[in-house]
Amino acid sequence: MDKRKGYIISFISISLTILVILVLVIFLNVLSSANAALYVILAIILSLSICNLAILLYIIRSLRKEKELEMIKSDLKNTESLIDLLRKQGHDHINNIQTVTSMLILEEYEVAKEYLQGIANNYRFTGHFLRLGNPTLTALINTKKELANQKGIEFIIEKYCRVKLKNIAPWDLANIVGNLIDNAMEHVLTHNELPQKVSFYLENRDDLKGYIFKISNPYQDDEKDVASFFSQGFSSKSSTGRGYGLSIVKDLVEQNKGQIDVYQDGENITFQVELRD
């Protein structure tokens, strides 16, 4: 069992025990004649109950802050990856321009032409930097897009818009979308027979007063029931310990008063998330 959960259970047990004793003391005090000792015991037990409750609330707040800190670290990691990507891209641009310039000065036109064709064929990052209005989401999607391209996965942006979600923590949003994209990429990478592609869709819906996110990928596994994907411990992967991702995503979506669905459309599987502003 997680130590943190153990601490909470222990404090709850102690609190319940103290409350039971408190009720008994009050009951005995009613049945018997009042005396100073009983009032002293009553005051001590009441004080212990209040202190115990305060400690329990402090632990719960600390665990919540610890979770938020972990998500912020993940968000910063995505941002750092994006900065490194853009820095590397700029460095490559400078090197390529200098090389082509030298070839043209030396009048090596055919060599320069072949060099430029090679750059065009091997250049994966198209320079189409998605600006989604939300800094966390912008860093996440652009980083995942480049990571997919590096792994030979075609990352298809079907539709996107600027996002202004005010009622959801940035780390929760990153955890929801990031987990779904990671699952999609891992599935196609572990099934070489499937088309190596992942699709991302983002739309602002006035009727929902919010946004719809869709992450799709080719999927083929007749033995798996898609309705069970959100069950805790379920895993569509062979590795252990990976079956809690979708369950966590579902919990985060519901905590933020959203909705998540999964469905198969032909040879693709799609996870659809609705989040309201």
N, C-alpha and C positions, 0 to 999 in steps of 0.2 A: 504493500500500500504506500502511496505517496506520503512522505513525512508531513507535508503541509496539511493534507486531508486528515492525517492522524491527529495533528494538533487541534484542528477544529472539532473533530469528533470528541476528543478528550475534554476540551473546554465545554462543549455542549453537555456532555455527561456530567461533569462537575456541577454545571449550572443547574441541571435538572435535579441532581442530588440535593443541592442546597435548597432549592425551592421546595422539594418534598419535605425536608427537615423543617423548613420554615412553616409550612402548612401544619405539620404535626405539632410544632411548638404552639402555634396559635390555637389549635384544637385543644391541646392539653391545658393551655392557659384559660380557655373558656370553661373547661370542665372543672378545673381546680381553682382554688382561691388565688388571687393575684399576689405575686411576690416579686421582689426586686431582682432576684436571680434570673427568673424567666425573662424579664424585660431586658436584662443585660445580654442574655443569650440571643434574644430576638434581634437586638441592635447589632450584635456581632455578625449574625448570619445575614442580616439585610445588607450590611456593609460589604461582606464578602461577595454577595450576589452582585452588587453594583460593580465592584472591582472586576469580578470575573467577566461580566457582560462588557465592560469597557475594554478589557484585554482582548476578548473575542472580536469585537468590532474593529479593533486596531489590526488584528491579524488578517481579517477579511479585507480591509482597506490596503494593507501591505501586499497581499497576494494580487489584488487587482492592479496596483501600481506596478508590481513586478511583471505582470502579463503585458501591460501597456508598454513598459520599457523594452521588453523583448520584441514587440511589434515595431516600436520606433527604431530599434537597431536593424531590424529587417528592412524597414523603409529606407534608412540611411545607406544600407548596403546596396539596395537597388539604385539609389541616386549616385553613389560612388561608381558603380558599374557603368552607368550611363555617362558620367563625366569622363571616365577612362576611355570609353568607346569613342566619344566625340573628340577627345584629345588625340587618340590614335588615328582617327579619321583625318583630322587636320594635319597631323604629321605626315601621313601617307600622301595627302594632296600635295604638300610642299615638295616631297621627294619626287613624286611623279612629274610635277611641273618642271622642276629643275632638270630632270633626266631628259624629258622631251625637248626642253629648250636647248640643251646641249646638242642633241641629235640634229635639231633644225639648224643650229649655227654651223655644225659640221656638214650640213646638207645631206645628211643620212635620212632622206625622206621615206624610203621604203622601210627602213628599220624603225623609224618613228611611227609609221603607220601600223606595223605589226605590234609594236609596243602598246599603242593605244587600243588596238583590237583586243590584245590580251588583257588589258586593264578592264575593258568593257565586259569581257566574258567572265572574268573572275571577281568582279566587283559585286559584292552581295548587298551591302548596305546602300540602298537607293538614294539616300539623302532626303527621303521624304520623312521628315521628323514630325511625328504626330503631336499636335498641341491640343490637349484635352481639357484645358481649363483648370484641372485639379493637379497640382504639382506631383503628388504621390502617384496618381494614376498615370500621368504623363511619363514619369521615370520608369514605372513598372512595365507599361506596355512597350515602350521603345526598347527597353533592355531585353524583355522576353522575345521581342521580334528579332533582334539581332542574334540572341542566343539560339533561337530556332534556326535561323539562316546558317549559323556556324555549324550546326549539327545536321545540315542538309534537309531541314524541314521548311516547306514553303508556308510562311505565315501570312495568311490572307486577311486583309482588313476589308470586310464587306461594307461596313458603314460605321461612321463615328461622329460624335458631336462633342461640344464642350459640356463639362459636367460641373454642376454647382450643388453638390450634396452637402448640406449643412448639418444634418442630424445623424451623421455616422462618423465615427472616428477614422482618420486616415489609415491607421494601421489595420482596422477591421476591413476596410474596403480593399486594401492591398492583400490581406490574407485571403479574402473571398475570391477575388479575381485571380490572384497569383496561384493559389492552390488548384483552381480549375484548369488554368493554362498548363501548369506543370503536369497534372494528371493526363491531359490530352497529349502533350509531347511525349511523355513516358510510354503511353500506350502505343503510339505509332512507331516509336523507336524499338520497342520490344516485339513488334509484329512487322517484320520487313516486307511481308507480302502485301501489306496495305499501302495505299498512296501516302507518301510522307508529307502531310499537310495538316495545318490547324487553322481554323477560321475564328475571327473575332468580330463581334457585331455589337454596336452600342447605339441606342436610339433614345431620344427624349420623347416621352409620351405625355401629351397634355391631359389625356383622359385618366391617366394614372397619377398625374402630378408627380412624376418621377422618371426613372430611367429603366430600360431593359438591356441587360447584358446577355449575350449568347456566346458560348464557346463550343465549337463543334470540331469533331475529328472523325475520320473513318473508323468504323468499329465493326467487329465481327466476332461474336461469341454467343452462340445460340443457347448455351447452357446457363448463362447468367441472366437473372431477372433484373432489369434496370430499376424496378421499383424498390429493390433491396439495397441499392447503392448507398443509401444514406443510413443504413443500419450500422451501429457502432461495431467495429471489428471486422466489417465486411471488407474484402480486398479483391480486386480484379487482377492483382499482380501476384507473381509467385513469391516475392519477398515478404517476410513477416514484418509486422509493425507499421504497415502502410495503410491499414484499413480504417484509420480514424480520421483521415484528412477530410473526406466528404461529410462525415458526421459533424466534424468541427465547423465546416463551411455552413452546413444547414443550421447549426445552432447560432452561428454569428448572424446569418441572414434573418432568422426569426427574432433574435434579440434586438435587431434594428428594424423590426416590424415590416420585414420584406417577405418575399416568397421565392422559393426555388423549385424548379421542376426539371425532370430529365425525360427525354423521349428519343425514339429512334425514327429517323427520316430516311428511308432507303438504306444506304450503306453507311450512313453517318449517325453518330449519337450527338445530341445537343443538350447542354446544360443551360437553362434559362433562369436568370436571376432578375427579380423586380425589386427595385429599391425606391422608396418614396422620399421626396425632399422634405 
